[in-house]
């Protein structure tokens, strides 16, 4: 029996129109008595701008144009899609899933859809799940989307977090193939680190209980992230029986330029092999990897036949990697 594999056949992304530069944000924060600067933000994170959605836009509104761009790139129609997975920590509703809302907005019906919640590792988790469902015959052609509206979760009196995040969406079409596209996946989590990156509030009886704004211990996250990303990268390479030297492009979660370049150094990859977009959109959580992948493809950096390593780390604490051939 011929083994089923999956390959990415199209990529897409979308950023909401409102672009907020560091200087724009500095001016807004100053009105609230919060001091920061463009230099402070760039030096610590590499971020120069981010995009914020309009108040009436949800994650599904970002996901749909990203998905449409990916389908157009893949040369497929909505009716060709038989699985939709949306990675998001900022769903449109408590339920149903944002994936169901995206399905309706795309004019698709009947196929399985669901959300994956692994915060900034969400897209890597979703891609691994879609690969498994294609491999076992459940699906043939999947839309895998990362979409976030993190601006809704930010405490604009906390300069250590509000300058980091933005809104956006990225998507891929993943199709069944006779030849390997996804070469290996590696997923992990450790719940004992829940408190270092979380939004501890929830809704009960129509009221918000706890704190609905993002909390982060930046130093703890940085220290953990560098170590686990290196381990995940080496794990997928070992599973695929490949060396780091065969990686054409490293596309990490776009959170902090220092974490990204540190990961590359540990793998002995030059900075020129890292796709970096964090300067343009900040940390868009589950959307950041597909955003960066789409940028790399459309900029002519990432080409067919090249080997790409995707990796992410996020609240939970979750982390993982996907090694693939374009």
LOLUM-832913 format. One record per residue (C-alpha): residue in three letters; x, y, z; residue number from 1; chain. Coordinates in nm, 3 decimals. Each point is the difference from the previous one (the first is absolute). Layout:
! residues N
type  xx  yy  zz  seq  mol
ALA  X  Y  Z  NUM  A $
...
//
This chain:
! residues 326
type  xx  yy  zz  seq  mol
UNK  0.000  0.000  0.000  1  A $
UNK  0.137  0.339  -0.101  2  A $
UNK  0.060  0.228  0.296  3  A $
UNK  -0.181  0.335  -0.001  4  A $
UNK  0.200  0.313  0.065  5  A $
UNK  -0.097  0.367  0.009  6  A $
UNK  0.151  0.304  -0.169  7  A $
UNK  -0.056  0.374  0.024  8  A $
UNK  -0.130  0.112  -0.341  9  A $
UNK  -0.095  0.359  0.078  10  A $
UNK  0.063  0.272  0.257  11  A $
UNK  -0.182  0.320  0.090  12  A $
UNK  -0.008  0.271  0.264  13  A $
UNK  -0.187  0.309  0.105  14  A $
UNK  0.078  0.298  0.223  15  A $
UNK  -0.274  0.247  0.098  16  A $
UNK  0.038  0.347  -0.154  17  A $
UNK  0.086  0.191  0.316  18  A $
UNK  0.381  0.001  0.033  19  A $
UNK  0.133  0.126  0.331  20  A $
UNK  0.370  0.092  0.006  21  A $
UNK  0.201  0.005  0.320  22  A $
UNK  -0.012  0.379  -0.002  23  A $
UNK  -0.379  -0.008  -0.043  24  A $
UNK  -0.028  -0.234  0.298  25  A $
UNK  0.246  0.204  0.208  26  A $
UNK  -0.217  0.308  -0.053  27  A $
UNK  -0.319  -0.186  0.097  28  A $
UNK  0.160  -0.147  0.312  29  A $
UNK  0.135  0.339  0.106  30  A $
UNK  -0.358  0.126  0.028  31  A $
UNK  -0.051  -0.269  0.264  32  A $
UNK  0.320  0.084  0.183  33  A $
UNK  0.189  -0.304  -0.130  34  A $
UNK  0.355  0.072  -0.116  35  A $
UNK  0.184  -0.197  -0.269  36  A $
UNK  0.182  0.072  -0.324  37  A $
UNK  0.057  -0.132  -0.349  38  A $
UNK  0.361  -0.075  0.091  39  A $
UNK  -0.099  -0.196  0.313  40  A $
UNK  -0.245  -0.216  -0.195  41  A $
UNK  0.228  -0.065  -0.297  42  A $
UNK  0.304  -0.084  0.214  43  A $
UNK  -0.185  -0.260  0.208  44  A $
UNK  -0.230  -0.153  -0.262  45  A $
UNK  0.079  0.111  -0.355  46  A $
UNK  -0.359  0.121  -0.039  47  A $
UNK  -0.056  0.328  -0.189  48  A $
UNK  -0.376  -0.018  -0.071  49  A $
UNK  -0.310  -0.211  0.049  50  A $
UNK  -0.354  -0.007  -0.142  51  A $
UNK  -0.317  0.038  0.207  52  A $
UNK  -0.349  -0.097  -0.112  53  A $
UNK  -0.303  0.223  -0.001  54  A $
UNK  -0.232  -0.051  0.301  55  A $
UNK  -0.259  -0.180  -0.212  56  A $
UNK  0.245  -0.254  -0.150  57  A $
UNK  0.058  -0.346  0.143  58  A $
UNK  0.251  -0.276  -0.063  59  A $
UNK  -0.222  -0.147  -0.271  60  A $
UNK  0.007  0.330  -0.191  61  A $
UNK  0.380  -0.027  -0.015  62  A $
UNK  -0.001  -0.373  -0.071  63  A $
UNK  -0.227  0.015  -0.305  64  A $
UNK  0.218  0.221  -0.229  65  A $
UNK  0.310  -0.196  0.108  66  A $
UNK  -0.176  -0.325  -0.088  67  A $
UNK  -0.122  0.139  -0.333  68  A $
UNK  0.355  0.105  -0.092  69  A $
UNK  0.130  -0.348  0.089  70  A $
UNK  -0.271  -0.170  -0.208  71  A $
UNK  0.071  0.228  -0.295  72  A $
UNK  0.371  -0.083  0.025  73  A $
UNK  -0.083  -0.372  0.012  74  A $
UNK  -0.243  0.028  -0.293  75  A $
UNK  -0.291  -0.148  0.196  76  A $
UNK  -0.358  0.106  0.062  77  A $
UNK  -0.184  0.007  0.335  78  A $
UNK  -0.191  -0.312  -0.101  79  A $
UNK  0.332  -0.188  -0.025  80  A $
UNK  0.071  0.046  0.373  81  A $
UNK  -0.099  -0.289  0.226  82  A $
UNK  0.156  0.105  0.332  83  A $
UNK  0.047  0.337  0.172  84  A $
UNK  0.212  0.050  0.311  85  A $
UNK  0.040  0.344  0.152  86  A $
UNK  0.272  0.059  0.259  87  A $
UNK  -0.107  0.290  0.220  88  A $
UNK  0.000  0.121  0.359  89  A $
UNK  -0.240  0.284  -0.084  90  A $
UNK  -0.311  -0.169  -0.146  91  A $
UNK  -0.297  0.199  -0.124  92  A $
UNK  -0.225  -0.169  0.256  93  A $
UNK  0.022  -0.235  0.296  94  A $
UNK  -0.164  -0.242  -0.242  95  A $
UNK  -0.047  -0.100  -0.276  96  A $
UNK  0.358  -0.027  -0.121  97  A $
UNK  0.151  0.274  -0.210  98  A $
UNK  0.062  -0.273  -0.258  99  A $
UNK  -0.377  -0.049  -0.035  100  A $
UNK  -0.047  0.374  -0.054  101  A $
UNK  0.281  0.002  -0.259  102  A $
UNK  -0.156  -0.302  -0.171  103  A $
UNK  -0.331  0.186  -0.036  104  A $
UNK  0.165  0.322  -0.123  105  A $
UNK  0.189  -0.198  -0.265  106  A $
UNK  -0.321  -0.166  -0.119  107  A $
UNK  0.113  -0.350  0.098  108  A $
UNK  -0.220  -0.259  0.171  109  A $
UNK  0.014  -0.359  0.117  110  A $
UNK  0.371  -0.046  0.076  111  A $
UNK  0.141  -0.028  0.353  112  A $
UNK  0.121  0.325  0.155  113  A $
UNK  0.146  0.086  0.341  114  A $
UNK  0.230  0.238  0.185  115  A $
UNK  0.336  -0.081  0.159  116  A $
UNK  0.104  0.196  0.309  117  A $
UNK  0.374  -0.023  0.063  118  A $
UNK  0.062  0.376  0.001  119  A $
UNK  0.317  0.090  -0.196  120  A $
UNK  0.068  -0.367  -0.082  121  A $
UNK  -0.350  -0.032  -0.140  122  A $
UNK  0.086  -0.004  -0.369  123  A $
UNK  0.267  -0.267  0.047  124  A $
UNK  -0.249  -0.210  0.198  125  A $
UNK  -0.272  0.052  -0.262  126  A $
UNK  0.232  -0.090  -0.287  127  A $
UNK  0.106  -0.321  0.176  128  A $
UNK  -0.365  -0.095  0.061  129  A $
UNK  -0.097  0.072  -0.362  130  A $
UNK  0.295  -0.207  -0.123  131  A $
UNK  -0.114  -0.295  0.214  132  A $
UNK  -0.361  0.027  -0.121  133  A $
UNK  0.113  0.007  -0.362  134  A $
UNK  0.235  -0.293  0.059  135  A $
UNK  -0.280  -0.216  0.143  136  A $
UNK  -0.241  0.086  -0.281  137  A $
UNK  -0.241  0.218  0.199  138  A $
UNK  0.073  0.298  -0.224  139  A $
UNK  0.155  0.068  -0.338  140  A $
UNK  0.034  0.376  -0.010  141  A $
UNK  0.012  0.214  0.315  142  A $
UNK  0.002  0.368  0.082  143  A $
UNK  0.229  0.060  0.298  144  A $
UNK  -0.029  0.354  0.134  145  A $
UNK  0.154  0.203  0.281  146  A $
UNK  -0.204  0.309  0.087  147  A $
UNK  0.028  0.231  0.300  148  A $
UNK  -0.143  0.324  0.137  149  A $
UNK  0.243  0.040  0.289  150  A $
UNK  -0.060  0.375  0.022  151  A $
UNK  -0.318  -0.087  0.195  152  A $
UNK  0.206  -0.167  0.273  153  A $
UNK  0.262  0.268  0.059  154  A $
UNK  0.046  0.212  0.311  155  A $
UNK  0.110  0.335  -0.142  156  A $
UNK  0.134  0.102  0.341  157  A $
UNK  0.258  -0.280  -0.013  158  A $
UNK  0.278  0.101  -0.237  159  A $
UNK  0.171  -0.338  0.031  160  A $
UNK  -0.287  -0.175  -0.182  161  A $
UNK  -0.214  0.249  -0.192  162  A $
UNK  0.284  0.089  -0.239  163  A $
UNK  0.054  -0.363  -0.101  164  A $
UNK  -0.320  -0.122  -0.160  165  A $
UNK  -0.205  0.062  -0.311  166  A $
UNK  -0.290  -0.138  -0.203  167  A $
UNK  0.009  -0.201  -0.321  168  A $
UNK  -0.058  -0.331  -0.172  169  A $
UNK  0.189  -0.248  -0.214  170  A $
UNK  -0.117  -0.313  -0.177  171  A $
UNK  0.114  -0.296  -0.205  172  A $
UNK  -0.170  -0.258  -0.217  173  A $
UNK  0.130  -0.344  0.094  174  A $
UNK  -0.072  -0.275  -0.255  175  A $
UNK  0.043  -0.376  -0.015  176  A $
UNK  0.307  -0.104  -0.196  177  A $
UNK  0.186  -0.313  -0.109  178  A $
UNK  0.330  0.167  0.092  179  A $
UNK  0.093  0.138  0.343  180  A $
UNK  -0.065  0.365  0.070  181  A $
UNK  -0.031  -0.008  0.378  182  A $
UNK  0.313  -0.196  0.096  183  A $
UNK  -0.036  -0.007  0.379  184  A $
UNK  -0.186  0.167  0.287  185  A $
UNK  0.077  0.037  0.370  186  A $
UNK  -0.246  0.139  0.256  187  A $
UNK  0.033  0.058  0.375  188  A $
UNK  -0.150  0.182  0.297  189  A $
UNK  0.069  0.045  0.371  190  A $
UNK  -0.292  0.134  0.200  191  A $
UNK  0.210  0.083  0.304  192  A $
UNK  0.099  0.321  -0.180  193  A $
UNK  -0.358  0.122  -0.048  194  A $
UNK  0.052  0.314  0.203  195  A $
UNK  0.294  0.147  -0.195  196  A $
UNK  -0.217  0.087  -0.302  197  A $
UNK  -0.376  0.007  0.035  198  A $
UNK  -0.326  0.193  -0.008  199  A $
UNK  -0.148  -0.109  0.335  200  A $
UNK  -0.354  0.133  -0.038  201  A $
UNK  -0.316  -0.177  -0.118  202  A $
UNK  -0.372  0.064  -0.041  203  A $
UNK  -0.252  -0.132  0.252  204  A $
UNK  -0.363  0.100  0.022  205  A $
UNK  0.058  0.285  -0.240  206  A $
UNK  0.278  0.146  0.215  207  A $
UNK  0.377  -0.002  -0.043  208  A $
UNK  0.168  -0.188  0.282  209  A $
UNK  0.372  0.050  0.055  210  A $
UNK  0.218  0.214  -0.224  211  A $
UNK  -0.083  -0.009  -0.376  212  A $
UNK  0.331  0.162  -0.103  213  A $
UNK  0.325  -0.165  -0.101  214  A $
UNK  0.261  -0.069  0.269  215  A $
UNK  0.357  -0.104  -0.077  216  A $
UNK  0.322  -0.065  0.186  217  A $
UNK  0.227  0.102  -0.286  218  A $
UNK  0.326  -0.131  0.144  219  A $
UNK  -0.148  -0.341  0.083  220  A $
UNK  -0.155  -0.030  -0.346  221  A $
UNK  0.327  0.097  -0.170  222  A $
UNK  0.204  -0.251  0.199  223  A $
UNK  -0.242  -0.287  -0.067  224  A $
UNK  -0.057  0.087  -0.364  225  A $
UNK  0.364  -0.015  -0.107  226  A $
UNK  0.051  -0.344  0.153  227  A $
UNK  -0.318  -0.173  -0.115  228  A $
UNK  0.018  0.136  -0.355  229  A $
UNK  0.347  -0.146  -0.040  230  A $
UNK  -0.119  -0.338  0.129  231  A $
UNK  -0.306  -0.003  -0.229  232  A $
UNK  0.212  0.091  -0.302  233  A $
UNK  0.244  -0.281  0.069  234  A $
UNK  -0.286  -0.243  0.062  235  A $
UNK  -0.163  0.054  -0.341  236  A $
UNK  0.337  -0.019  -0.172  237  A $
UNK  0.071  -0.331  0.174  238  A $
UNK  -0.343  -0.138  -0.094  239  A $
UNK  0.063  0.093  -0.365  240  A $
UNK  0.359  -0.130  0.020  241  A $
UNK  0.133  0.336  -0.118  242  A $
UNK  0.266  0.244  0.115  243  A $
UNK  -0.051  0.368  0.079  244  A $
UNK  0.226  0.083  -0.293  245  A $
UNK  -0.275  -0.120  -0.238  246  A $
UNK  -0.242  0.270  0.121  247  A $
UNK  -0.050  0.267  -0.266  248  A $
UNK  -0.220  0.224  0.214  249  A $
UNK  -0.081  0.028  0.370  250  A $
UNK  -0.339  0.163  0.054  251  A $
UNK  -0.048  0.037  0.375  252  A $
UNK  -0.286  0.154  0.194  253  A $
UNK  0.046  0.374  -0.047  254  A $
UNK  0.012  0.119  0.359  255  A $
UNK  0.343  0.135  0.074  256  A $
UNK  0.297  0.038  -0.233  257  A $
UNK  0.242  -0.104  0.274  258  A $
UNK  -0.177  -0.334  0.057  259  A $
UNK  -0.017  -0.063  -0.375  260  A $
UNK  0.368  0.067  -0.066  261  A $
UNK  0.103  -0.193  0.311  262  A $
UNK  -0.182  -0.305  -0.134  263  A $
UNK  0.174  0.038  -0.335  264  A $
UNK  0.342  0.023  0.167  265  A $
UNK  -0.061  -0.320  0.197  266  A $
UNK  -0.073  -0.176  -0.331  267  A $
UNK  0.305  0.163  -0.162  268  A $
UNK  -0.224  0.174  -0.253  269  A $
UNK  0.101  0.347  -0.123  270  A $
UNK  -0.247  0.288  0.053  271  A $
UNK  -0.047  0.008  -0.378  272  A $
UNK  -0.190  -0.331  0.025  273  A $
UNK  -0.258  0.136  0.244  274  A $
UNK  -0.323  0.153  -0.134  275  A $
UNK  -0.061  0.305  0.219  276  A $
UNK  -0.320  0.204  -0.012  277  A $
UNK  -0.043  0.092  0.368  278  A $
UNK  0.109  0.357  -0.074  279  A $
UNK  -0.311  0.053  -0.213  280  A $
UNK  -0.279  -0.160  0.206  281  A $
UNK  0.129  -0.080  0.348  282  A $
UNK  -0.104  -0.317  0.177  283  A $
UNK  -0.321  -0.120  -0.166  284  A $
UNK  -0.003  -0.324  0.201  285  A $
UNK  -0.140  -0.292  -0.204  286  A $
UNK  -0.003  0.216  -0.314  287  A $
UNK  0.370  0.087  0.005  288  A $
UNK  0.148  -0.314  -0.160  289  A $
UNK  -0.242  -0.017  -0.297  290  A $
UNK  0.036  0.377  -0.044  291  A $
UNK  0.377  -0.037  -0.021  292  A $
UNK  -0.026  -0.306  -0.226  293  A $
UNK  -0.229  0.183  -0.243  294  A $
UNK  0.233  0.299  0.000  295  A $
UNK  0.296  -0.227  -0.076  296  A $
UNK  -0.183  -0.170  -0.286  297  A $
UNK  -0.130  0.321  -0.158  298  A $
UNK  0.335  0.176  0.038  299  A $
UNK  0.165  -0.282  -0.196  300  A $
UNK  0.209  -0.116  0.294  301  A $
UNK  -0.174  -0.332  0.071  302  A $
UNK  -0.011  -0.212  -0.316  303  A $
UNK  -0.139  -0.334  -0.110  304  A $
UNK  0.218  -0.291  0.104  305  A $
UNK  0.163  0.183  0.290  306  A $
UNK  0.006  -0.136  0.356  307  A $
UNK  -0.167  0.222  0.259  308  A $
UNK  -0.006  -0.024  0.378  309  A $
UNK  -0.300  0.157  0.175  310  A $
UNK  0.004  0.030  0.378  311  A $
UNK  -0.202  0.172  0.266  312  A $
UNK  -0.026  0.046  0.374  313  A $
UNK  -0.286  0.146  0.200  314  A $
UNK  -0.211  0.014  0.313  315  A $
UNK  -0.094  -0.327  0.153  316  A $
UNK  0.299  -0.043  -0.010  317  A $
UNK  -0.012  -0.149  -0.353  318  A $
UNK  0.263  -0.050  -0.264  319  A $
UNK  0.058  -0.195  -0.318  320  A $
UNK  0.155  -0.020  -0.343  321  A $
UNK  -0.086  -0.115  -0.351  322  A $
UNK  0.263  -0.092  -0.260  323  A $
UNK  -0.130  0.011  -0.355  324  A $
UNK  0.094  0.002  -0.365  325  A $
UNK  -0.168  0.271  -0.204  326  A $
//
